[in-house]
Amino acid sequence: MLTYKFEIQLDFFKSELLKPYFEPEDLCVFDIETLGLNPNINEVILASIFYVDENGKGQVTQFFADNVMEEKDLLLAIDKELKKYKTLLTYNGKHFDLPFVKKRAEILGLSNFKIEAYNLDLYLLINGHSQLKSILPRLKQVSIENYMGISRLRDDEITGKESIDLYYKYMDCINEDEKKELARQILLHNHDDVVQLYRLLPVIKQTDFHKGMNKLGFSIEGINGYEPLTITSINLSKNQLNISGIYNGSGFSYIKYSTENEPLAIEFNLDNTFNLACPTYVLKGNIFINLRVLFEDDSDFTHLGGYVNGFLVLAEGDKKRNFLEINLLSKKLLEKFMLETEKNQ
């Protein structure tokens, strides 16, 4: 397996939209190249990981299989490198890149292969939580690059399919100069994919970002001895806020029933799932909670538009959901649980 590193200078992206969910300096871009779309029979032959520091200094790290027999080494390198980051930025990574590498690792017997970083999938955010779907005929990454006016910054001129054809030529090639040129084209294509994807991050300003995070889920950093948690579902009704997700450490069993003095009901299961239920109340059609019943200090919420004298409005009428308020409350409730509960060893 060959490893390549390239440096590039570009603008570091920072936005208040990201702050409730993760720090942008903990993020890297991840993308793979494969020899087809079926992980049962097609190998991973290239992976790129792109990180940008706060000064805008970016580094692309590429793991390239010199032949398909090196795929196992490539996957081990991916596993090691991605452990450095808490958040992955992908484009359709939830349905392609991540399940693909996990399946290939399973087939190759890599039982400890596990990607724990949260996946911010820009495609799912754009497709489900923006108006771009009604504006653009297609939502391929290059289409969004054209829309955002950055396509001119891409140097490669091949498609993913052409990359596959070039790789087969690469494996059969015996001329070293020709082989280097074939590798250059394959590497450049994937290099530009990850760099351009980072440059696309500002498109989140054209999405309903907080609604997207509410529907797609988000990660919460573990504290007080706990491993990170990933929220997968948040449901709000007139009587209850229900939060479900996955605990990313070893599963454990814990049940707490709601009482008059402590209204939260919490359950953690051996299969790593968890559920937290918080009662809600309705007044004049608005769904709200009393923060002072749940928290000694409500200062984390006072900057929110839904905050009113110790109460937090989660929904206004039947249609308007305050997604930022719901998301931040969900995060703080789980942090409260971790801080106040000794984890089972």
C-alpha positions in Angstrom: 0.0 0.0 0.0 1.2 3.5 -0.9 0.6 6.6 1.3 0.6 10.1 -0.2 0.3 13.4 1.6 -0.5 16.8 -0.1 -0.8 20.2 1.5 -3.1 23.0 0.5 -4.0 26.4 1.9 -7.6 27.5 1.9 -10.2 29.3 4.1 -11.1 27.5 7.4 -14.8 27.3 7.7 -16.4 28.3 11.0 -20.1 29.0 11.6 -22.4 29.5 14.6 -24.6 26.8 13.0 -22.1 24.2 13.8 -21.3 25.2 17.4 -24.2 23.4 19.1 -23.1 20.1 17.6 -19.4 19.9 17.1 -16.2 21.9 16.8 -15.1 22.5 13.2 -11.5 21.8 14.1 -12.5 18.2 15.0 -13.8 17.6 11.5 -12.2 15.8 8.6 -13.4 15.0 5.1 -13.6 11.3 4.1 -14.1 9.7 0.6 -13.2 6.4 -1.0 -12.8 5.0 -4.5 -13.9 1.4 -5.2 -13.9 -1.0 -8.1 -17.7 -1.0 -8.3 -20.9 -0.4 -6.2 -21.2 -3.8 -4.6 -19.1 -4.3 -1.4 -19.7 -8.0 -1.6 -17.5 -8.3 -4.7 -15.8 -4.9 -5.3 -12.7 -3.8 -3.5 -11.8 -0.4 -2.0 -8.6 0.8 -3.7 -8.2 4.4 -2.5 -9.3 6.5 0.5 -8.7 10.2 1.1 -8.8 12.0 4.5 -8.6 15.8 4.4 -8.1 17.9 7.5 -7.9 21.7 7.8 -6.6 23.4 10.8 -7.8 26.8 12.2 -5.1 28.6 10.1 -6.4 27.2 6.9 -3.6 24.7 6.4 -5.0 21.6 4.9 -3.5 18.2 4.4 -4.9 15.4 2.2 -3.7 11.9 3.3 -4.3 9.2 0.6 -4.1 5.5 1.1 -3.7 3.8 -2.3 -3.7 0.0 -2.9 -0.9 -0.8 -5.3 -3.0 -3.9 -6.1 -6.3 -5.3 -4.8 -4.4 -7.7 -2.5 -3.4 -4.6 -0.4 -7.0 -3.7 0.4 -6.7 -5.1 3.9 -3.8 -2.9 4.7 -5.7 0.1 3.3 -8.7 -0.6 5.6 -6.4 -0.9 8.6 -4.9 2.5 7.7 -8.3 4.0 7.4 -9.4 2.6 10.8 -6.3 4.1 12.5 -6.5 7.5 10.8 -10.2 8.1 11.4 -9.8 7.5 15.1 -8.1 10.9 15.3 -11.3 12.7 14.4 -14.7 13.2 16.1 -16.7 14.2 12.9 -16.5 13.0 9.3 -17.8 15.2 6.4 -19.0 13.0 3.6 -21.2 13.2 0.5 -23.7 10.3 0.6 -21.3 8.6 3.0 -24.1 7.3 5.2 -25.4 5.1 2.4 -22.2 4.4 0.5 -18.7 5.1 1.8 -19.2 4.0 5.5 -21.3 0.9 5.0 -19.0 0.0 2.0 -15.8 0.0 4.1 -17.5 -1.7 7.0 -18.7 -4.5 4.8 -15.3 -4.9 3.2 -13.7 -5.0 6.7 -16.2 -7.7 7.7 -15.4 -9.8 4.6 -11.7 -9.5 5.2 -12.0 -10.6 8.8 -11.2 -7.2 10.5 -13.4 -7.8 13.5 -12.1 -4.7 15.4 -12.8 -2.3 12.5 -15.1 0.4 13.8 -15.7 4.0 12.7 -17.0 5.8 15.7 -16.8 9.4 14.4 -20.1 11.2 13.7 -20.9 11.4 10.0 -22.1 14.8 8.8 -23.5 13.8 5.4 -23.8 16.9 3.3 -25.8 15.1 0.6 -28.6 14.1 3.0 -28.7 17.6 4.5 -29.0 19.2 1.0 -31.5 16.6 -0.3 -33.8 16.6 2.6 -33.5 20.0 4.2 -32.9 22.7 1.6 -34.6 24.1 -1.5 -31.7 23.1 -3.8 -33.5 19.9 -4.8 -36.2 22.1 -6.5 -33.6 24.4 -8.1 -31.0 21.9 -9.5 -31.7 19.1 -11.9 -29.3 16.8 -10.0 -27.6 16.8 -6.6 -24.3 15.2 -7.5 -21.4 16.8 -5.7 -20.1 18.4 -8.9 -23.6 19.9 -9.4 -23.4 21.6 -6.0 -19.9 22.8 -6.9 -21.2 24.4 -10.0 -24.1 26.0 -8.0 -21.6 27.4 -5.4 -19.3 28.7 -8.1 -16.2 26.6 -7.1 -16.1 24.1 -10.0 -13.3 26.1 -11.6 -11.1 25.1 -8.6 -11.2 21.4 -9.6 -8.2 20.1 -11.6 -9.2 16.5 -12.3 -11.1 15.7 -15.4 -12.2 12.1 -14.9 -15.3 10.5 -13.4 -15.5 7.7 -10.8 -16.2 5.1 -13.6 -13.1 6.3 -15.5 -11.1 6.0 -12.3 -12.0 2.3 -12.2 -10.9 1.8 -15.8 -7.6 3.6 -15.1 -7.0 1.4 -12.0 -7.3 -1.8 -14.0 -4.8 -0.3 -16.5 -2.6 0.6 -13.6 -2.4 -2.9 -12.3 -1.5 -4.3 -15.7 0.9 -1.6 -16.6 4.6 -2.4 -16.7 6.0 0.9 -17.9 6.9 2.9 -14.8 6.3 6.4 -16.3 2.9 5.3 -17.7 2.0 3.7 -14.3 2.9 7.0 -12.4 0.6 9.0 -14.8 -2.3 6.6 -14.3 -1.8 6.8 -10.5 -1.6 10.6 -10.7 -5.0 10.8 -12.4 -6.7 8.4 -10.0 -5.2 10.2 -6.9 -6.1 13.7 -8.3 -9.7 12.7 -8.8 -10.1 11.6 -5.2 -7.9 14.5 -3.9 -10.2 17.1 -5.6 -13.3 15.3 -4.3 -12.3 15.8 -0.6 -10.9 19.3 -1.0 -14.0 20.5 -3.0 -16.3 18.9 -0.4 -14.7 21.0 2.3 -15.1 24.1 0.2 -18.8 23.2 -0.1 -19.4 23.4 3.7 -20.8 27.0 3.5 -23.8 25.6 1.6 -25.2 24.6 5.1 -26.2 28.3 5.4 -28.7 27.5 2.6 -30.2 24.6 4.5 -32.6 24.3 7.4 -29.6 23.1 9.4 -31.1 22.7 12.8 -34.0 20.8 11.4 -31.6 18.6 9.4 -29.6 17.8 12.6 -32.9 17.0 14.4 -33.9 14.6 11.7 -30.5 13.1 10.8 -29.2 12.9 14.4 -26.0 14.1 16.0 -23.3 13.0 18.4 -22.7 14.1 22.0 -19.3 13.9 23.5 -19.0 11.5 26.4 -18.2 13.0 29.9 -17.7 11.7 33.4 -16.4 8.3 32.2 -18.9 7.8 29.4 -18.2 7.2 25.8 -19.9 9.4 23.1 -23.6 9.0 22.4 -25.3 9.4 19.1 -28.9 10.6 19.0 -30.8 8.9 16.2 -34.3 10.0 16.9 -36.1 12.9 18.6 -39.8 12.9 18.8 -41.9 15.7 20.3 -45.5 15.4 21.4 -47.8 17.5 23.5 -47.0 15.4 26.5 -43.4 14.2 26.0 -40.0 14.8 24.4 -38.6 11.4 23.5 -34.9 11.0 22.7 -33.4 7.7 21.4 -30.0 6.8 20.2 -26.9 4.6 20.4 -24.2 4.5 23.1 -20.8 4.1 21.5 -19.1 2.3 24.4 -19.8 -1.1 25.9 -23.5 -1.6 26.4 -24.8 -1.5 29.9 -28.2 -1.8 31.7 -29.7 1.1 33.5 -33.3 2.1 34.2 -34.6 5.2 36.0 -38.3 5.9 36.2 -39.8 9.4 36.4 -40.9 10.7 39.8 -42.5 13.9 40.9 -39.2 15.4 41.9 -37.2 14.0 39.0 -39.4 13.9 35.9 -36.9 12.3 33.5 -37.3 8.6 32.6 -34.1 7.0 31.2 -33.2 3.6 30.0 -29.8 2.2 28.7 -29.7 -1.3 27.3 -27.1 -4.0 26.8 -27.5 -3.7 23.0 -26.1 -0.1 23.2 -29.5 1.6 22.6 -30.8 4.2 25.0 -34.0 6.2 25.5 -34.7 9.4 27.5 -38.2 10.8 28.0 -38.9 14.3 29.3 -42.5 15.5 30.1 -43.7 18.6 28.2 -46.6 20.9 28.7 -49.0 22.9 26.6 -50.2 26.5 27.0 -52.2 28.3 24.3 -51.0 25.8 21.7 -47.3 26.1 22.6 -45.3 23.1 23.8 -42.8 24.0 26.5 -40.8 22.7 29.4 -39.9 24.2 32.8 -36.1 24.4 32.7 -35.8 25.2 36.4 -37.3 21.8 37.3 -34.6 20.1 35.3 -31.5 22.3 35.7 -30.1 24.3 38.6 -28.7 26.8 36.1 -30.5 27.6 32.9 -27.9 30.0 31.5 -27.1 27.6 28.6 -30.6 28.4 27.2 -31.1 32.1 27.8 -29.7 33.1 24.3 -32.3 31.0 22.5 -35.3 32.6 20.9 -37.6 30.1 22.7 -36.4 31.0 26.2 -39.0 32.9 28.3 -38.3 33.4 32.0 -37.1 29.9 32.8 -39.3 28.2 30.3 -38.2 26.9 26.9 -40.8 26.9 24.1 -40.2 23.8 21.9 -43.1 24.3 19.4 -45.4 27.1 18.6 -48.7 25.8 17.5 -49.1 22.6 15.5 -46.6 23.5 12.7 -43.6 25.5 14.0 -41.0 23.4 15.7 -38.1 25.2 17.4 -35.4 22.7 16.3 -32.4 24.4 17.8 -34.1 24.6 21.1 -35.2 20.9 20.9 -31.7 19.8 19.9 -29.8 21.8 22.5 -32.3 20.6 25.2 -31.7 17.0 24.1 -28.0 17.4 24.4 -28.1 19.1 27.8 -30.5 16.4 29.2 -28.1 13.6 28.2 -25.1 15.6 29.6 -27.1 16.0 32.8 -27.5 12.2 33.0 -23.8 11.6 32.5 -22.8 14.1 35.1 -25.2 12.9 37.7 -25.0 9.2 37.2 -22.0 6.9 38.0 -21.5 4.6 35.0 -21.7 0.9 35.6 -18.3 -0.7 35.2 
